[in-house]
């Protein structure tokens, strides 16, 4: 992988984060149902990448990096309780996504 590849991937990741931060109407459960990952997964992957490189990063700090604000604040402003339909779809999707 070249430096250019790394720079392009970083730019794409920043754009993805910006997109997800603007699309607060898209709930994590909806992302999990359709894609098998959500903002919390991205935060976990971000934290794991940091740890692999010897950088200590806790779960809350990683989530703040992904959400652009503390998770509890984002959750209170943007995340309603999942509907029974979403929960049923999530349970079915978990079988597909493993």
N, C-alpha and C positions, 0 to 999 in steps of 0.2 A: 504494500500500500504506500502510495506517495503522500507527500505533504499536501498536495492539491486534493487528493482523494479525501484526506482527513478534514481539510478545510470545507470541502463541499458537503461532506456528511454532517459536519458541525452546523453549517448553514441550514441544511434541511431540518436538522433536529430543532434548531432555534425557531424555524418557521412552523414546525409541527406544534411546539409549545405555544407559540403565539396564537395559532389557530385554535387550539384547545382552550386557551384562556379566554378567547373571544366567544367561543361556542359553549357557554355555560348551560345552554339549553340541552346539550347532549350529555346525558347522565352517564356516570361510570357504569351503571348496570347495563345500559344500552350498548356501550362499547364492549363490555364483557360478553353480552349475548351475541353480538354480531362479529366481533373481532377476536375474542378470547383474551383480551388485555384491556387495561384501563389506565387512567392517570396514576393510580396507586402502583400498578405494575411498573410503569415507567420510572416512578420514584424508587421502587425496589431495585430495578436494573441499574439505575444511576448510582445508588448507594453501593451495590455490589461491585460496579466498575471502580468506584473510588476505593473500596476496601482492597480490591485486587492490586491496586497501585500504591497501597500503603497509606491511604488517606482515610482518616477516621471521619465518618459522617453518620450521624444518627438518622433514624427514620423520619423524625419531624423535620430536620434540616433538608433532607432529600425531597420530602413532599413539598416543602416551601419552595424549593428550586423549581419543581415541576408546576405547581399551582400558581406561583407568583405571589403567594401570600400564605400565611399559616393555614394549614389544612382545616382546622376547626372553624376558622373564620370563613373560608371558602364554602365549607359544608353548610354552615348556618345560613349563608346568603343564597346558595345555589342548589343545594341538594335536598329535594323533598324525599319523604319516605317512598320506598319502592311500592308500586301497586301490586296487587295479587297477580295480575297478568305478567308483569315484569318478573316477579319472583318465579312464576311457573316457567316462563321462557328461559330464565337463567338456569334453573334446574335442568331443563332439557339441553341447553347449550353446554353445560358442564360435561355432559356425556360425550358430546362431539369434540370438545376442546381438550378433554383429558385432564 
